[in-house]
Amino acid sequence: MNAVTVKRLDTGTADFAVHLRERLAWDSLSSPEVEARVNDILRDVRQRGDAAVLHWTNKFDNLQAADILALRIDNDRMKAALRNLPADQAGALRTAADRIRAYHEKQLQRSWRYTDADGSSYGQQITPLDRVGMYVPGGKASYPSTVLMDAIPARVAGVKEIIATLPTPGGVINDLVLAALALAEVDMVFTVGGAQAIAALAYGTATIPAVDKIVGPGNIYVATAKKAVFGRVGIDMVAGPSEILVICDGQTNPDWIAMDLFSQAEHDEDAQSILVSPDAAFLDRVQVSIDKLLPGMERREIIHASLERRGMFIKTQDLAEAVHVCNLVAPEHVEVSVADPEALLPLIRHAGAIFMGRHTSEALGDYCAGPSHVLPTSGTARFSSALGVYDFQKRSSVIFCSETTAMQLAQPTSVLARAESLTAHARAAELRDPNWKR
């Protein structure tokens, strides 16, 4: 395998912004062919229900299931998978689950009210979603950690029912995923993937219940289907390739940084790993570490392709400028690998998750730290956040007006409503004021 050539940029060059945009560019839009195929599947599932789900699942996953019930995983099977796990894996799952639950319990929002001097009261009523659909990715890799990151915040929020779907190409089911589903107390699990799974969760069939929101990452067909059904149901996000940006002052072990860059690059060839530092010599040392460590990596071909296609080393004038670059990128993950990370934290405005200090590898956040690893990608951290309890709760405004307040608000309400030519609105307010001049 040839040595990796990671693209180098310098903020001091006149064309830095142009090259940065080019390297960050990611077209998450589906091709017309993908959209057409997805729309056909969605339409078919909506019209034929279970029969369509069975047809497309048998076709794409090379299965021969006789009926839709053959695609349901019995809860006893999931519990058995958890019981039979090797002790170290079961312990790791439980550690992760406990920490994820403890973190998300801090996010739980509660209803509130206040009362003004006239006896009127206002507030919010917080209620959980009734039913959530969780897409569990499969195929190239299985992610039991994602099961915990999706399901546990929903449970903390008070969601009554969780329905999971997961593709099982060739009928192969990962026991660790089954164990995670049992640990998260998922209610129903179907071995259905792709656009047909999203359609079943959105529209419902005779066997698979319709849900209120769909969460969980998937391939381009899943992402396209989620976009198509949004509005019928809620979705968490449309995720792009995984990404990491490391800000380093040049004093961290370069082998650590190289491995942190690998940790994202190994997801797939489109993942993006970026190192930003004011120390040019340190960038050279990390390059040496990459060349040294890559041959020993199990997924070295994927890492190599990812770093060659989308990786970046960015030289800045100082750490403040490094943070500025971070805000331009708005990365999914940012590591602040510096002597005083607290000094930089207030300056970081756009990031899905922020990992503070030299010892806090992003990998800890992917599994056991506690916060959800379901994060905004492709610059969407500018306007969106990590998946959390709040994604599974609704906020209803509560308004109670006393007679006094209703009379006080009648006049301004009438003025504004009549200005908008909404006379019935105006009259509804006016009628509640006995002193209104008719």
C-alpha positions as CSV (number, residue, x, y, z in Angstrom):
1,M,0.0,0.0,0.0
2,N,1.3,3.5,-0.9
3,A,1.9,6.1,1.8
4,V,-1.1,8.3,2.7
5,T,-0.9,11.8,1.3
6,V,-3.1,14.0,3.5
7,K,-4.0,17.4,1.9
8,R,-2.2,20.3,3.5
9,L,-3.8,23.8,3.9
10,D,-2.5,27.0,5.4
11,T,-4.8,29.8,6.6
12,G,-2.1,32.2,5.6
13,T,-2.5,31.6,1.9
14,A,-4.9,33.7,-0.2
15,D,-6.8,30.7,-1.5
16,F,-7.3,28.9,1.8
17,A,-11.1,29.5,2.0
18,V,-11.6,28.2,-1.6
19,H,-9.6,25.0,-0.9
20,L,-11.3,24.5,2.4
21,R,-14.8,24.7,0.8
22,E,-13.7,22.3,-1.9
23,R,-12.5,19.7,0.6
24,L,-15.5,20.0,2.8
25,A,-18.0,19.8,-0.1
26,W,-20.3,16.9,0.3
27,D,-23.4,16.3,-1.8
28,S,-25.8,14.4,0.4
29,L,-28.6,14.7,-2.2
30,S,-29.7,11.4,-3.8
31,S,-29.4,10.7,-7.5
32,P,-32.6,10.7,-9.5
33,E,-32.3,7.0,-9.8
34,V,-32.1,6.5,-6.0
35,E,-35.1,8.8,-5.5
36,A,-37.1,7.0,-8.1
37,R,-36.4,3.6,-6.6
38,V,-37.2,4.9,-3.1
39,N,-40.4,6.5,-4.2
40,D,-41.5,3.2,-5.9
41,I,-40.9,1.3,-2.7
42,L,-42.6,3.9,-0.5
43,R,-45.7,3.8,-2.8
44,D,-45.7,0.0,-2.8
45,V,-45.5,-0.3,0.9
46,R,-48.2,2.3,1.4
47,Q,-50.5,0.4,-1.0
48,R,-49.8,-3.2,-0.2
49,G,-48.4,-3.1,3.3
50,D,-47.0,-6.3,4.7
51,A,-46.8,-8.0,1.2
52,A,-44.6,-5.2,-0.1
53,V,-42.4,-5.2,2.9
54,L,-41.9,-9.0,2.6
55,H,-41.2,-8.7,-1.2
56,W,-38.6,-6.0,-1.0
57,T,-36.9,-7.5,2.1
58,N,-36.6,-10.9,0.5
59,K,-35.2,-9.3,-2.7
60,F,-32.6,-7.0,-1.2
61,D,-31.5,-9.1,1.7
62,N,-31.5,-12.4,-0.2
63,L,-34.0,-14.0,2.2
64,Q,-36.8,-16.5,1.6
65,A,-39.2,-15.5,4.4
66,A,-42.7,-17.0,3.9
67,D,-44.6,-14.3,5.7
68,I,-44.1,-11.0,7.6
69,L,-44.2,-12.7,11.0
70,A,-41.0,-14.6,10.0
71,L,-39.3,-11.3,10.0
72,R,-40.1,-10.5,13.6
73,I,-37.5,-11.3,16.3
74,D,-39.0,-12.9,19.4
75,N,-38.2,-11.0,22.6
76,D,-37.0,-14.2,24.2
77,R,-34.4,-14.5,21.5
78,M,-33.1,-11.1,22.4
79,K,-33.0,-11.8,26.1
80,A,-31.2,-15.1,25.4
81,A,-28.6,-13.2,23.4
82,L,-28.0,-10.9,26.3
83,R,-27.7,-13.8,28.8
84,N,-25.3,-15.7,26.5
85,L,-22.9,-12.8,25.8
86,P,-19.3,-13.2,26.9
87,A,-18.9,-11.6,30.3
88,D,-16.7,-8.8,29.0
89,Q,-19.1,-7.8,26.3
90,A,-22.1,-7.9,28.6
91,G,-20.3,-5.8,31.1
92,A,-19.3,-3.3,28.5
93,L,-22.9,-3.0,27.2
94,R,-24.2,-2.5,30.8
95,T,-21.5,0.1,31.6
96,A,-22.4,2.0,28.4
97,A,-26.1,1.8,29.1
98,D,-25.8,3.0,32.7
99,R,-23.7,6.0,31.7
100,I,-26.0,6.9,28.8
101,R,-29.0,6.7,31.0
102,A,-27.4,8.8,33.8
103,Y,-26.4,11.5,31.3
104,H,-29.7,11.8,29.6
105,E,-31.7,11.9,32.9
106,K,-30.1,15.3,33.3
107,Q,-31.8,16.4,30.0
108,L,-35.3,15.5,31.1
109,Q,-37.6,18.5,30.7
110,R,-40.6,19.0,32.9
111,S,-43.9,20.9,32.6
112,W,-44.0,24.4,34.1
113,R,-46.5,27.1,34.8
114,Y,-46.5,30.7,36.2
115,T,-49.4,32.9,37.3
116,D,-49.5,36.7,36.8
117,A,-51.0,39.4,39.0
118,D,-54.4,39.1,37.3
119,G,-54.7,35.4,37.9
120,S,-53.9,34.3,34.4
121,S,-51.4,31.5,34.0
122,Y,-49.1,30.4,31.2
123,G,-46.7,27.6,30.7
124,Q,-45.6,24.5,28.9
125,Q,-46.9,20.9,29.2
126,I,-44.2,18.4,28.3
127,T,-45.3,15.0,27.0
128,P,-43.3,12.2,25.5
129,L,-44.0,10.8,22.0
130,D,-46.2,7.7,22.0
131,R,-44.3,5.5,19.7
132,V,-40.8,5.8,18.1
133,G,-39.3,3.8,15.2
134,M,-35.5,3.0,15.4
135,Y,-33.6,2.1,12.3
136,V,-30.6,0.0,13.3
137,P,-28.0,0.0,10.5
138,G,-26.5,-3.3,9.3
139,G,-24.7,-4.6,6.3
140,K,-21.0,-3.5,6.3
141,A,-21.0,-3.3,10.1
142,S,-23.3,-3.7,13.1
143,Y,-23.7,-1.0,15.8
144,P,-25.0,-2.2,19.1
145,S,-23.8,1.1,20.5
146,T,-26.2,3.0,18.3
147,V,-29.1,0.9,19.7
148,L,-28.3,2.2,23.2
149,M,-27.7,5.8,22.0
150,D,-31.1,5.9,20.2
151,A,-33.3,3.9,22.6
152,I,-32.2,5.0,26.0
153,P,-32.9,8.7,25.6
154,A,-36.3,7.8,24.3
155,R,-37.0,5.6,27.3
156,V,-35.8,8.4,29.6
157,A,-38.2,10.8,27.9
158,G,-41.1,8.4,28.6
159,V,-41.7,7.0,25.1
160,K,-44.2,4.2,25.6
161,E,-43.2,2.0,22.7
162,I,-40.1,1.5,20.5
163,I,-40.2,-0.4,17.3
164,A,-36.9,-1.3,15.7
165,T,-36.0,-2.5,12.2
166,L,-32.7,-3.8,11.1
167,P,-31.4,-5.3,7.8
168,T,-30.0,-8.8,8.0
169,P,-28.4,-9.6,4.6
170,G,-28.3,-13.3,4.1
171,G,-30.2,-13.8,7.4
172,V,-27.1,-13.0,9.5
173,I,-28.0,-11.4,12.8
174,N,-25.5,-9.9,15.2
175,D,-25.9,-11.3,18.7
176,L,-24.4,-8.1,20.3
177,V,-27.1,-6.0,18.5
178,L,-29.8,-8.4,19.8
179,A,-28.4,-8.1,23.3
180,A,-28.4,-4.3,23.1
181,L,-32.0,-4.4,21.9
182,A,-32.9,-6.5,25.0
183,L,-30.9,-4.2,27.3
184,A,-32.7,-1.2,25.9
185,E,-36.1,-2.9,26.3
186,V,-37.1,-2.4,22.7
187,D,-40.7,-3.6,22.3
188,M,-40.8,-5.0,18.8
189,V,-38.0,-5.8,16.3
190,F,-38.3,-6.7,12.7
191,T,-35.5,-7.9,10.4
192,V,-36.4,-5.3,7.7
193,G,-34.0,-2.7,6.3
194,G,-33.8,-0.2,3.5
195,A,-36.5,2.1,2.3
196,Q,-39.2,-0.5,3.0
197,A,-38.4,-0.3,6.7
198,I,-38.8,3.4,6.7
199,A,-42.1,3.1,4.8
200,A,-43.4,0.5,7.2
201,L,-42.6,2.7,10.2
202,A,-44.0,5.8,8.6
203,Y,-47.2,4.4,7.1
204,G,-47.8,1.3,9.2
205,T,-48.9,-2.1,8.0
206,A,-51.1,-4.8,9.5
207,T,-48.1,-6.1,11.4
208,I,-45.7,-3.2,11.8
209,P,-47.2,-0.2,13.7
210,A,-46.9,3.3,12.4
211,V,-44.7,5.5,14.6
212,D,-44.5,9.2,15.4
213,K,-40.8,9.7,14.8
214,I,-38.0,7.7,13.1
215,V,-34.4,7.8,14.4
216,G,-31.2,6.1,13.4
217,P,-28.7,6.3,10.5
218,G,-28.7,4.2,7.3
219,N,-27.4,4.2,3.8
220,I,-28.5,6.6,1.0
221,Y,-31.7,4.7,0.4
222,V,-32.6,5.0,4.1
223,A,-31.7,8.7,4.2
224,T,-33.7,9.4,1.0
225,A,-36.7,7.6,2.4
226,K,-36.5,9.5,5.7
227,K,-36.5,12.8,3.8
228,A,-39.5,11.6,1.8
229,V,-41.6,10.7,4.8
230,F,-40.8,13.7,6.9
231,G,-44.0,15.5,7.6
232,R,-45.9,12.3,7.9
233,V,-43.5,11.4,10.8
234,G,-40.7,13.3,12.5
235,I,-37.1,12.3,11.8
236,D,-34.0,12.9,13.8
237,M,-31.7,14.1,11.0
238,V,-30.3,13.0,7.6
239,A,-26.8,12.0,8.5
240,G,-23.8,12.3,6.2
241,P,-20.4,10.7,6.6
242,S,-18.8,10.7,10.0
243,E,-16.2,13.5,10.7
244,I,-13.7,14.6,13.3
245,L,-11.7,17.8,13.7
246,V,-8.8,17.9,16.1
247,I,-7.4,21.1,17.5
248,C,-4.0,20.5,18.9
249,D,-1.3,22.8,20.3
250,G,1.4,20.4,19.2
251,Q,2.1,18.9,22.6
252,T,-0.1,15.7,22.4
253,N,1.5,12.4,21.5
254,P,1.3,12.3,17.7
255,D,0.4,8.6,17.8
256,W,-2.7,9.4,19.8
257,I,-3.8,12.0,17.3
258,A,-3.1,9.8,14.3
259,M,-5.3,7.1,15.9
260,D,-8.1,9.6,16.6
261,L,-8.0,10.5,12.9
262,F,-8.2,6.8,12.0
263,S,-11.2,6.3,14.3
264,Q,-13.3,8.4,12.0
265,A,-11.6,7.4,8.7
266,E,-12.3,3.7,9.3
267,H,-16.1,4.2,9.1
268,D,-16.0,4.5,5.4
269,E,-14.2,6.1,2.5
270,D,-16.3,9.3,2.6
271,A,-15.6,10.0,6.3
272,Q,-13.5,13.1,7.0
273,S,-10.6,13.6,9.5
274,I,-9.1,17.0,10.0
275,L,-6.2,18.1,12.1
276,V,-5.8,21.8,12.9
277,S,-2.7,23.2,14.6
278,P,-0.4,26.3,14.6
279,D,2.6,23.9,14.9
280,A,3.7,22.9,11.4
281,A,6.4,20.5,12.8
282,F,3.7,18.7,14.7
283,L,1.7,18.1,11.6
284,D,4.8,16.5,10.2
285,R,5.1,14.3,13.2
286,V,1.5,13.2,12.9
287,Q,2.1,12.3,9.3
288,V,5.0,10.1,10.4
289,S,2.7,8.4,12.9
290,I,0.1,7.8,10.3
291,D,2.6,6.1,8.0
292,K,3.9,4.0,10.9
293,L,0.5,2.9,12.4
294,L,-1.6,2.5,9.3
295,P,-0.2,-0.9,8.1
296,G,-1.3,-2.5,11.4
297,M,-4.9,-1.3,11.1
298,E,-7.6,-3.9,10.2
299,R,-9.5,-1.5,8.0
300,R,-6.4,0.2,6.6
301,E,-7.7,0.3,3.0
302,I,-10.8,2.3,4.1
303,I,-8.7,4.6,6.3
304,H,-6.2,5.1,3.5
305,A,-9.0,6.0,1.0
306,S,-10.7,8.3,3.5
307,L,-7.6,10.3,4.4
308,E,-6.5,10.6,0.7
309,R,-10.0,11.7,-0.5
310,R,-11.2,14.0,2.4
311,G,-8.5,14.3,5.1
312,M,-6.8,17.6,5.9
313,F,-3.9,19.0,7.9
314,I,-4.5,22.7,8.4
315,K,-1.8,25.1,9.7
316,T,-3.1,28.2,11.5
317,Q,-1.4,31.2,13.0
318,D,-2.5,30.4,16.5
319,L,-5.1,28.4,18.5
320,A,-7.7,31.2,18.3
321,E,-7.6,30.9,14.5
322,A,-7.8,27.1,14.9
323,V,-11.1,27.6,16.7
324,H,-12.2,29.9,13.9
325,V,-11.5,27.1,11.4
326,C,-13.5,24.8,13.6
327,N,-16.5,27.1,13.5
328,L,-16.2,27.3,9.7
329,V,-16.3,23.5,9.4
330,A,-19.0,23.0,12.1
331,P,-17.8,19.4,12.6
332,E,-19.7,16.4,14.1
333,H,-16.8,15.8,16.6
334,V,-14.1,18.2,17.7
335,E,-11.3,17.3,20.0
336,V,-9.7,20.2,21.9
337,S,-6.3,18.5,22.6
338,V,-4.5,21.5,24.2
339,A,-3.1,22.4,27.6
340,D,-6.1,24.6,28.6
341,P,-9.2,23.4,26.7
342,E,-11.5,25.4,29.0
343,A,-10.1,28.6,27.6
344,L,-11.1,27.6,24.1
345,L,-14.5,26.1,24.9
346,P,-16.5,29.4,25.0
347,L,-15.2,30.2,21.5
348,I,-16.5,27.0,19.9
349,R,-19.9,27.8,18.5
350,H,-20.6,25.0,16.0
351,A,-19.9,21.4,16.9
352,G,-21.9,18.3,17.5
353,A,-19.8,17.1,20.4
354,I,-16.7,18.6,22.1
355,F,-14.0,16.4,23.6
356,M,-11.9,18.3,26.1
357,G,-8.2,17.6,26.9
358,R,-5.5,15.3,25.7
359,H,-7.0,12.1,27.2
360,T,-10.5,12.5,25.9
361,S,-10.5,10.5,22.7
362,E,-13.6,10.7,20.5
363,A,-13.9,7.0,20.8
364,L,-14.9,7.3,24.4
365,G,-17.9,9.3,23.3
366,D,-18.9,6.8,20.7
367,Y,-19.4,4.1,23.4
368,C,-19.3,4.8,27.0
369,A,-18.9,8.5,28.0
370,G,-22.7,9.1,28.2
371,P,-23.8,11.7,25.6
372,S,-25.5,10.3,22.5
373,H,-23.2,9.7,19.6
374,V,-26.0,10.5,17.1
375,L,-24.7,13.9,16.0
376,P,-25.2,16.5,13.2
377,T,-22.8,16.1,10.3
378,S,-21.8,17.9,7.1
379,G,-21.9,21.4,8.7
380,T,-25.4,21.0,10.1
381,A,-24.0,21.6,13.7
382,R,-24.6,25.2,12.7
383,F,-28.3,24.8,13.4
384,S,-28.8,21.3,15.0
385,S,-27.8,19.3,18.0
386,A,-27.0,15.9,19.3
387,L,-29.9,13.5,19.7
388,G,-31.3,13.8,23.2
389,V,-34.3,13.4,25.5
390,Y,-35.7,16.6,24.0
391,D,-36.1,14.9,20.6
392,F,-38.6,12.5,22.2
393,Q,-40.6,15.1,24.0
394,K,-43.3,17.6,22.8
395,R,-44.0,21.0,24.2
396,S,-47.5,22.2,24.3
397,S,-48.2,25.8,25.3
398,V,-50.7,26.2,28.1
399,I,-52.7,29.5,28.3
400,F,-55.4,30.3,30.9
401,C,-56.7,33.9,30.8
402,S,-58.7,35.3,33.7
403,E,-61.7,37.5,32.9
404,T,-59.6,40.6,33.7
405,T,-56.8,39.5,31.3
406,A,-59.3,38.6,28.6
407,M,-60.8,42.1,28.8
408,Q,-57.4,43.7,28.7
409,L,-56.2,41.8,25.7
410,A,-59.4,42.3,23.7
411,Q,-58.5,45.7,22.4
412,P,-55.0,44.9,21.0
413,T,-56.2,41.6,19.7
414,S,-59.0,43.3,17.9
415,V,-56.8,45.9,16.4
416,L,-54.3,43.3,15.1
417,A,-56.9,40.9,13.8
418,R,-58.8,43.5,11.9
419,A,-55.5,44.8,10.4
420,E,-55.1,41.3,9.0
421,S,-58.8,41.2,7.8
422,L,-59.6,38.3,10.2
423,T,-62.8,39.7,11.6
424,A,-63.9,36.5,13.4
425,H,-60.7,36.6,15.4
426,A,-61.4,40.2,16.4
427,R,-65.1,39.4,17.3
428,A,-64.0,36.4,19.3
429,A,-61.9,38.6,21.5
430,E,-64.4,41.5,21.6
431,L,-67.3,39.3,22.7
432,R,-65.5,38.4,25.9
433,D,-65.3,42.0,27.0
434,P,-68.7,43.1,28.4
435,N,-67.7,46.7,28.1
436,W,-66.8,46.5,24.4
437,K,-68.6,49.2,22.4
438,R,-70.6,47.3,19.7
